[in-house]
Amino acid sequence: MNKQQNILIIGAGLCGSLLALRLGQRGYNVTVMEMRQDLRKVDISAGRSINLAFSDRGNKAMKLVGIEDKVKALCIPMNGRMLHDREGNTMLSNYSGRDHEYINSISRGELNGLLLTEAEKHENVKIHFNKKCKSVDFEKTTALFKDYESNTEFVEDADLIIATDGAGSAMRKSYYLGKKFLFSFSQDYLTHGYKELSILPTETGDYKTYKNALHIWPRGDFMVIALPNLDGSFTVTLFLSFNQGEYNFNNLTTPEKVTEFFQKEFPDALELMPNLVEDFFSNPTAPLGTVKCSPWHYKGNTLLMGDSAHAIVPFYGQGMNASFEDVVEFDKVLDQNLDNWEAVFETYEANRKKDTDAIADLAIDNFHEMKSHVANPIFQEKRKIEMALEQNFPDEYSSKYSLVTFNENVTYRDAMLKGRAQDKAILNMLSDGTLKTDDDLKSILEKVKQETEAILEDDRIAGLK
Amino acid sequence: MNKQQNILIIGAGLCGSLLALRLGQRGYNVTVMEMRQDLRKVDISAGRSINLAFSDRGNKAMKLVGIEDKVKALCIPMNGRMLHDREGNTMLSNYSGRDHEYINSISRGELNGLLLTEAEKHENVKIHFNKKCKSVDFEKTTALFKDYESNTEFVEDADLIIATDGAGSAMRKSYYLGKKFLFSFSQDYLTHGYKELSILPTETGDYKTYKNALHIWPRGDFMVIALPNLDGSFTVTLFLSFNQGEYNFNNLTTPEKVTEFFQKEFPDALELMPNLVEDFFSNPTAPLGTVKCSPWHYKGNTLLMGDSAHAIVPFYGQGMNASFEDVVEFDKVLDQNLDNWEAVFETYEANRKKDTDAIADLAIDNFHEMKSHVANPIFQEKRKIEMALEQNFPDEYSSKYSLVTFNENVTYRDAMLKGRAQDKAILNMLSDGTLKTDDDLKSILEKVKQETEAILEDDRIAGLK
C-alpha cells in the first residue's frame, strides 16, 4: 500500500501509541488524536488502573519496535502469587516452575509516555491531544472531533482510520448505531465491580510487604490484590459484588463499615493501609465488562483495534498484552503485501478474532479461579503437580497459565484449548485416584499428556470446540 | 399484588397476546398496545415467518389458558425430518422413537388471531392496534407511543409495563441507551440469512409432496426447508450465506443464476416450485440473529419477556415455544404470592434466564446439525441408535432433541447439559469402537447411560458447565 496515504489513529493510549510508533517505523503518514491531555505533562491516572501486568506477549511487541530494554527498566518482576489467608498467613505460589518465567508490574503512565515519545521521534507521526472523537463516518472515512482547547468541532479526513479508543470506542458506537451492516456486538458485565486503593511506602521509602509478587487475598466471593510500584507503594484493588453478600459496594457506605469489613476479612492488609478509608471514599467504583464485536472493519476504510474491538476483564493480566499483540499480528499481515487495505483488515480479523475471543473467556475463568479456586485443595494439588512438571520437564510441560502468559508463539486459542484440557485431565485423575501427587513424576507426565490428548480428541469427534 | 393495578403490555404478538390472556384470566387490568394492524382483519404476514413449529412446551402454555383443543385444530403434525439429497432421493427420519412424539406446523397468523380473540373475551383486557412504542421511561413507568391512525404521539402511564415487543424491542433499546444501570447485552448475527419461498398446492388443492414432515435439503454450507400449511401449500425457507461460497445472497442477482442454483442443488424442489424466481425476487432476505440481555427488569416497574429478552435463531423450532413457556414460568412465580413486583421479576429472571440462554445456544448448534450433520454418516448412526433406544426403552431414554422438544418438564438447561453429554458419549463410543450399531440394545443403553454420567461428572469436577 502507498506509504503516502494518511492514516488517522483515534486514541493514543497503550495500543494507539504503539501502533503509531510501528506504522511510523514502516514509513506511513500517521496522525493520532487523543482525547486526554498529554500524560507526560499532567497526571491523569484517575479512573484507570495505575499499574498493569506486563508479560511475554507484550514484550514481543516491544522487541518488534526495538524498545525492550527501555521497557525493562520500568518493570518490577513478580515471580508468583502471594496468597494471604484470613489469619495473615502467606504462601508464595510461583507462576511457573521455570525460573525465567515471571510477570511484571509496570506503570501504565510511564509505559504510555515512553511509547508516545518513541512514536514522536518519527517526523511522519503527529500526535494531537485534547481532541475527543465523537463519531466516525465510515463510508466517507472521516471522523468528527471536539477540540477541548478551542471548544470547537472539526472533521478529520483520512485514507484510513484505525480506532484504538478503548472499551467505550466512539467508532464502535458508530458501527452499532449506523445500522449499515450486520454488526454483532456484546457487552457483558460481571456482578462484581472494583475499586483501587493503595499501600503506601514506609517512611524510608521501602515496600511494606514482599515486593516481587502479585499479592492475593482470595475470599471466595470477593478478593483483594496488590501490585508493586517503583516508588515503594502498591496499588491495591478490591473486587467485590455490587449488591450481593454481607458486604458489597452498595452497603459499604460508612468508614466504620469499610474498616469492619477489612478487619474481618483482610486484617493483615488493613495494618498496611492506614489510608484505607480515605482511598475508599475518594476513588470511584468501576464496573468490569467484556466487549466483543464483529466485524472489526468496514471495507478498507476503518478498523477497530485493542480494547475498542475486544475489551476484557483484568483477571489474566492480559488486557495490555493482548492489545500489544494486536499490533504484532497486524504488522505480520502488512508483511504479506496484500493488494489493498480491505484485504489487510479482513486477513487480520480472520487470524486474530478467535484469539481475542479466547483471552476474553480465559479472563472470566480466572476471575473465578482467583476468587476461590486458588484456595481450593484440589486446585492447589493440581498446581503443585504442574509446578513439579514444569521444573522437571521444562521442555515438555506448560500449564494453562504458562501457555497463556509465557508462550507468545502459542495463540491464545490454542493455549485455551490445550490448557483447559490439561486442567480437566489433572483434576479428574486426581479426583478418581488415577493420579496421586506422590506418583513417579515421569509417569504423571505421561498420564497427563495422554489424558489431555484423549479429552481434545473426544471434543473433536463430538464437534465441540 | 393488587389486581386493580394497570398492567401495560407492549406488543400483541404471540407472547404478548398469550400474556394478556393469562393476566386477564388472573383478573388484572390489562392494556395492550400493538404497532401493527389487527391481523384478524388484514394480512400482514410480510417479512415474518408464515408458519412455525409448535411443540410440547408451547402446548403446556395452551393447556394453562385452556385452549389446547382450539390450537390443535390449527396444527399439522410433522412426525419427522424428510431428507432430500441432490438426486432427489428422500429418507424419513422420525423426531422420536415414541409414536406420540411429533412436532406441528402452525400458522403464525391463525394462532395469534386465536390468542387475541381469547384475550379480548375478558373485559379487563383492552387491545389497541396501530400504536407503536417509541421508548419507555422505566423510572416513571411510562411509555411513549406513536398512533399511526391519528399520526400523533401520546404517553401511556401504568403501574407496571411488560414489553413483549420482539427482537427489536423499543424498551430494551431504552434500557441500553438509558445507561442508568449496568445492562449486559448481545446481538449476534450468523453469517447466513434466510428468504421465504413457497410450494403451492396442486390445482386440486393437494400437497405436492409428503405432508406430515419437515422437509430438509441439507447441503453442508446451506439448506432449504419446507413446512406444510393447512391450505395444501408449503412455506419454504432458504438458509444461505450472505457472501461466502459459490452461490450466496449477494451474488444470486438474476433469475438465471437462481434457477441454476436450484437446478444444481435442489432439483426435486425446483420441480415443485415453478414460482421460484418470482418468490425469490419479491421476498426480502432477512438476517438471523441471537439476542441475550440482563437484567430483564428494572426494579418492579418494567420487564422484558419473549423475544425482546431472548431472540433466538429458528433452527430448533423453539422460538415461539420458549416465549410461551416464559408465560408459564411467569405464572408460576405469580402463584408464589410474593410481596411486590420487583420480587416477582427478580425471581422470574433468576429461574428463567439460564434456560433461555440454553435454548439460544442449542438453536445455534442445530443450525450446524441441520446444514451438515444430518447428512454425516456418524451422526446418522447415532440417530439410528437413539431411535432404537427410544422405541425399545421409551421410559429410559430421550435424545437431546426429545429432551428439548417433548419433555416440557425438563428445563432447557438440563436438556442441553444431558443432551450434549449423551451426544458426545455416543459419538465417541461409535468412533473408538466401544459401541457398535449391532450390539445388544440393552447393553448399548447401559453403556450410553454410564458414559453420559461419566462425562457430566468429569465436567463437574473440572468446574465446567
Chai-1 contact restraints between the chains, C-beta under 6 A:
chainA,res_idxA,chainB,res_idxB,connection_type,confidence,min_distance_angstrom,max_distance_angstrom,comment,restraint_id
A,L182,B,Y189,contact,1.0,0.0,6.0,A-B,restraint_1
A,L182,B,P287,contact,1.0,0.0,6.0,A-B,restraint_2
A,S184,B,D188,contact,1.0,0.0,6.0,A-B,restraint_3
A,S184,B,Y189,contact,1.0,0.0,6.0,A-B,restraint_4
A,F185,B,Q187,contact,1.0,0.0,6.0,A-B,restraint_5
A,S186,B,S186,contact,1.0,0.0,6.0,A-B,restraint_6
A,Q187,B,F185,contact,1.0,0.0,6.0,A-B,restraint_7
A,D188,B,S184,contact,1.0,0.0,6.0,A-B,restraint_8
A,Y189,B,L182,contact,1.0,0.0,6.0,A-B,restraint_9
A,Y189,B,S184,contact,1.0,0.0,6.0,A-B,restraint_10
A,P287,B,L182,contact,1.0,0.0,6.0,A-B,restraint_11
A,K424,B,A462,contact,1.0,0.0,6.0,A-B,restraint_12
A,L427,B,I461,contact,1.0,0.0,6.0,A-B,restraint_13
A,L427,B,A462,contact,1.0,0.0,6.0,A-B,restraint_14
A,N428,B,D458,contact,1.0,0.0,6.0,A-B,restraint_15
A,N428,B,I461,contact,1.0,0.0,6.0,A-B,restraint_16
A,S431,B,I461,contact,1.0,0.0,6.0,A-B,restraint_17
A,D458,B,N428,contact,1.0,0.0,6.0,A-B,restraint_18
A,I461,B,L427,contact,1.0,0.0,6.0,A-B,restraint_19
A,I461,B,N428,contact,1.0,0.0,6.0,A-B,restraint_20
A,I461,B,S431,contact,1.0,0.0,6.0,A-B,restraint_21
A,A462,B,K424,contact,1.0,0.0,6.0,A-B,restraint_22
A,A462,B,L427,contact,1.0,0.0,6.0,A-B,restraint_23
